[in-house]
Every structure is written in C-alpha cells, then in structure tokens.
Amino acid sequence: MLDERFLYGAIALMLIIIIRDILKKYTKFDMDKFDVIKFVKNFRRMCIVYYKKIFGGRSFIINKNTGERNLILKELGENKATVMATLRQVTGIPYDQAKWITEAVPTVFMTNISDAEAEMTKKALEFVGAKVDIE
C-alpha cells in the first residue's frame, strides 16, 4: 500500500516536470536554477495550511498573547507519536491539531508566548527527541 504523502509527492513532481517543459517552451525561465526539493517541501506546507483554512476553519498555530516569543518545531526525532503526546500535554491542544503541527514540520506552532513558557515547552519537546527553536 502506498503512503499518501508519497503519492502526493509523486503527483507534485510530475506536475513540476510538466510545468518545467511548458516554461522552457514558452518563456525564458531558467529551470536549472530552480530547486525542486525545496519547492516540494514548501508546497506541502502550503497545501496543509490552505487545506486547514478552507476545510478546517481552525488554525493550528497556537497564539497565546502572553509575550513576544515564537516556537518553531524543526524536527520530530525518532518517535512522532511521543512528540504529539508531549505537545498535547504541554499545550492542551486536541489530537488532530497536534497531528497537523507534526505533519507540517518545520513550522511555527506557538506565537506570542512568554520567555518562561517558550523555554518550558522547548525543554519538554527536546526531552522526547524533537528539535525546537525560539525566535
């Protein structure tokens, strides 16, 4: 059975190849300088964000309005389920929202939080193997 993300990635790559051929034929766009892997990663995150905005109605970025710090989830580590569980325990978000955050890595998942809360959340997630940055 094919992984759904693999299937979407394959479709995206096929579309990129088709678009590249059209651009080469009709424009002066330089495809040799176009980074396909970076485009696919950004396209995946963009699709997740727009899907959630169109169909979900709720944002999966946690906005606390208690400070000026933002948390960025850079990597999940070896165990995605443990990171999701820790994220749910620390922030109090539901399962589906934690799943969306972990699938959109790397992503900003908490905004406008205090320094203390940012440090606590970062330490909790790094304890289970995730990589988190504070902005």
Secondary structure, DSSP 8 states (H G I E B T S, - for coil): ---HHHHHHHHHHHHHHHHHHHHHHHS---GGG--HHHHHHHHHHHHHHHHIIIII-S-SSEE--SSSEEEEEEE--S-HHHHHHHHHHHH---HHHHHHHHHT-SEEEEEEE-HHHHHHHHHHHHHTT-EEEE-
